[in-house]
């Protein structure tokens, strides 16, 4: 199953990059910071029951059940409706590794790279987009890998900056050292250099 998922993601990246025109000159790069919440409890509830049960019983995690962190973000506009994003995040937490009893908190260092497929261009104030990528983390002596997929919203409400909101579901590739979870983030990004 994971081989097929990896093949599908690779195919998506290749298709997306080959179908867009090659005129990417002058498209902006941005740097930002974000605040995020890792939500393992909701993902576990959905996997043990169903999404329908979680929604109907309103058993989504409360903010107190999630672990918070900070990240630095880099965005590169590749085409008018496609961008690349990279994120490096830090959070202190007890990572729920499958089959392991983690008793104390440690620092989780998390890196992800995604391809963002925009539904509109940056001429609009609101840009919804789909995200698909790869990621990895280090927790103590353990390394893990996952595939993030989700939704984002870019708000072009400032002349020299934008606000972004994302929500991704992270599917573990290394099932011994990574776990299913959601990550919800909000941040602000500003262009590097002048827009051309």
Secondary structure as the mmCIF struct_conf table of DSSP 4:
data_model
#
loop_
_struct_conf.conf_type_id
_struct_conf.id
_struct_conf.beg_label_comp_id
_struct_conf.beg_label_asym_id
_struct_conf.beg_label_seq_id
_struct_conf.end_label_comp_id
_struct_conf.end_label_asym_id
_struct_conf.end_label_seq_id
HELX_RH_AL_P HELX_RH_AL_P1 UNK A 2 UNK A 19
BEND BEND1 UNK A 20 UNK A 20
BEND BEND2 UNK A 22 UNK A 22
TURN_TY1_P TURN_TY1_P1 UNK A 25 UNK A 26
STRN STRN1 UNK A 29 UNK A 39
HELX_RH_AL_P HELX_RH_AL_P2 UNK A 40 UNK A 48
BEND BEND3 UNK A 49 UNK A 49
HELX_RH_AL_P HELX_RH_AL_P3 UNK A 51 UNK A 56
TURN_TY1_P TURN_TY1_P2 UNK A 57 UNK A 58
HELX_LH_PP_P HELX_LH_PP_P1 UNK A 60 UNK A 62
HELX_RH_3T_P HELX_RH_3T_P1 UNK A 63 UNK A 65
BEND BEND4 UNK A 66 UNK A 66
STRN STRN2 UNK A 67 UNK A 79
TURN_TY1_P TURN_TY1_P3 UNK A 80 UNK A 81
STRN STRN3 UNK A 82 UNK A 93
TURN_TY1_P TURN_TY1_P4 UNK A 98 UNK A 99
BEND BEND5 UNK A 104 UNK A 104
STRN STRN4 UNK A 106 UNK A 118
BEND BEND6 UNK A 119 UNK A 120
TURN_TY1_P TURN_TY1_P5 UNK A 122 UNK A 123
BEND BEND7 UNK A 124 UNK A 125
STRN STRN5 UNK A 126 UNK A 139
TURN_TY1_P TURN_TY1_P6 UNK A 140 UNK A 141
STRN STRN6 UNK A 142 UNK A 155
BEND BEND8 UNK A 158 UNK A 160
STRN STRN7 UNK A 161 UNK A 172
BEND BEND9 UNK A 173 UNK A 174
TURN_TY1_P TURN_TY1_P7 UNK A 175 UNK A 177
STRN STRN8 UNK A 181 UNK A 191
BEND BEND10 UNK A 192 UNK A 193
#
